[in-house]
Amino acid sequence: MKKEYEMLPEYDFSNGIRGKYAKRYKEGVNIVKIDRDISKIFPDTKSVNEALRTLIHLMSINQKNVQVG
């Protein structure tokens, strides 16, 4: 029976650097999966962040224009 977590021969970590991303990970990681149709329009981190900042800005403008009561 094959072990579930067995390393395969094609995995080569001989040039890996231990802890390369440990500091960034410790500072906080927030990973969001973007659907394929969305990733065609927003292909990288910068474009996603710009779109979200625009949405946040528009939402804040809209909330200022809403009158309560």
C-alpha positions as CSV (number, residue, x, y, z in Angstrom):
1,M,0.0,0.0,0.0
2,K,1.4,3.4,-1.0
3,K,1.7,6.0,1.7
4,E,-0.4,9.1,1.1
5,Y,2.4,11.6,1.8
6,E,5.2,9.7,0.1
7,M,7.7,11.9,-1.8
8,L,7.8,11.1,-5.5
9,P,11.2,10.7,-7.3
10,E,10.5,13.7,-9.6
11,Y,10.3,16.1,-6.6
12,D,13.7,17.8,-6.5
13,F,14.3,20.2,-3.6
14,S,18.1,20.0,-3.8
15,N,18.3,23.7,-4.7
16,G,15.6,24.8,-2.3
17,I,16.2,27.4,0.4
18,R,14.9,26.6,3.8
19,G,12.7,29.3,5.3
20,K,12.8,31.5,2.1
21,Y,9.2,32.7,2.7
22,A,8.9,32.1,6.4
23,K,9.0,35.8,7.4
24,R,6.4,36.8,4.9
25,Y,4.2,33.9,5.9
26,K,4.5,34.8,9.6
27,E,3.5,38.4,8.8
28,G,0.2,37.1,7.4
29,V,-1.0,35.2,4.4
30,N,-4.2,35.9,2.6
31,I,-4.8,33.8,-0.4
32,V,-7.9,34.1,-2.5
33,K,-8.7,31.9,-5.4
34,I,-9.9,33.8,-8.4
35,D,-12.2,32.0,-10.9
36,R,-10.9,31.5,-14.4
37,D,-13.2,33.9,-16.1
38,I,-12.2,36.6,-13.7
39,S,-8.5,35.9,-13.9
40,K,-8.6,36.5,-17.7
41,I,-9.6,40.1,-16.9
42,F,-7.4,40.5,-13.8
43,P,-4.4,38.4,-14.5
44,D,-2.1,39.6,-11.7
45,T,-2.0,40.9,-8.1
46,K,-1.7,44.5,-9.2
47,S,-4.8,44.5,-11.4
48,V,-6.9,42.7,-8.8
49,N,-5.8,45.2,-6.1
50,E,-6.5,48.2,-8.3
51,A,-10.0,46.9,-9.1
52,L,-10.8,46.3,-5.5
53,R,-9.5,49.7,-4.4
54,T,-11.8,51.3,-7.1
55,L,-14.7,49.3,-5.8
56,I,-14.0,50.3,-2.2
57,H,-13.8,54.0,-3.3
58,L,-17.1,53.8,-5.2
59,M,-18.8,52.1,-2.3
60,S,-17.6,54.8,0.1
61,I,-18.8,57.5,-2.2
62,N,-22.2,55.8,-2.5
63,Q,-22.5,55.4,1.2
64,K,-21.9,59.2,1.7
65,N,-24.7,59.9,-0.7
66,V,-27.2,57.7,1.0
67,Q,-29.5,59.5,3.4
68,V,-30.7,57.7,6.4
69,G,-34.3,58.3,7.7
